[in-house]
Amino acid sequence: MRSGPHRRGALALLAGGAAAACTPPRAGETVLRFWAMGNEGGTVGELMPEFERRNPGVRVSVQPLPWTAAHEKLLTAYAGSSLPDVSQIGNTWVSELTAIGALSPTPPAAADLLTDQFEAVLETNQIAGRAMTTPWYVDTRLLFYRTDLMRRAGFEAPPRDWAEWKRAMHGVKRVAGQGNFAILLPLNEFEQLLTFGLQSDEPLLRDENTRGNFSNPGFIAALAFYRSLFAEGLAPLASAAQISNVWTEFARGYFSFYFSGPWSVGDFRSRLPASFQPNWATAGVPGPNGLGASAPGGSSLAVFKSSPHQDAAWALVRYLSEPAVQARFNTIVGDLPARKSAWEIAAIERDPMLAPFRGQLERAKAVPKVPEWERIVTEMQIVAERMVRGEYTPETAAAEIDRRADRLLEKRRWMMEQGRAV
């Protein structure tokens, strides 16, 4: 969330976007309706004058939406035959929008937009080997850590594997003081455990994504490692709602390791005093045997099949995919560009806090692409919390997650058995 002048600027842009949406088209003019969410919705309008200059007779009407309402609004618009021409969407929505037939697949003429991309991010945009959307900006989670407490504990470099990390966490907890912990793993969030689980060599779903595969040895090892962090007093038994705010608790030493994405870099820099800035850094995710994987995130650009302006819509996607345009957007809103060459133009890797994200994105691993995935990981988080509280062992927790995943995937299995496309 932005505050102060940034927030006021975003509100002004929101108002401007709403006004533009009401401007009637001029004779012979093509109006592209573009839905964008969050900070992007309030700022992408700054890029539109150049697109309109290059494409005479085309005007882009940007409608900003809050992320909290975007998914439901898209589905409602599909049901009511009122989808926009182009929209920003979350990467995890691609399979669902593909399943209902809403998306216009990437045409051969736009195939070059799929080059110069991070492989795992690109994979999240593909269904059955065909690109359905185009990556716009990217993110992933890696490790934020206290460099000063690490040094006091005798560790000069960030950990690279679980064994080294465990030793560092015990050392940090000793020097952090009474009542403090080593790592924050909010029990009501699934992302941290999912990151551990992605270190497994086996997929998390099996049988063409129709059954859970959480009982594989790698995921059971991840559950055991996750549980040990609570059992050994390294992580508090707390939900995110019990933390006043992350940056304050991080600065006072309540925890010294934290999984987060590039958005936290700005928060830590703007909300923590200058005297604290030398005391933290970012690093790649430790895995069982070296630096490991994480889930790719970010947003994509979707062209909808119902749009009567397919050529103009894809021209907009092409424009927003240009490395120079993505580099400019990085300076406006701070998003990490999807195109690798845009990182070089924007000199992102000169920033020591953002540079580790490049390597982490190269190691990212796509999660299963089924519409039920968000419900599956929610059930995973619920079972994991009960495991941490003593109700399950890692083995029985994995079996329970499989059972719940199988129930959620029941309709998918039936459709596969009927020989219908999912």
Secondary structure, DSSP 8 states (H G I E B T S, - for coil): ---HHHHHHHHHHHHHHHHHHHS---TT-EEEEEEEEHHHHHHGGGGHHHHHHHSTTEEEEEEEE-HHHHHHHHHHHHHTT---SEEEEEGGGHHHHHHTT-B----GGGGGGGSSB-HHHHHHTEETTEE-SEEEEEE--EEEEEHHHHHHTT--S---BHHHHHHHHHHHHHHH-TT--SEE--TT-SHHHHHHHTTSSS-SEETTTTEE-TTSHHHHHHHHHHHHHHHTTSS-S--GGGSS-HHHHHHTTS-SEEEE-THHHHHHHHHS-GGGGGGEEEE--EETTEE-----EEEEEEEBTT-S-HHHHHHHHHHHHSHHHHHHHHHHH--EESBHHHHHHHTGGGSTTTHHHHHHHHT-------TTHHHHHHHHHHHHHHHHTTS--HHHHHHHHHHHHHHHTHHHHHHHHTT---
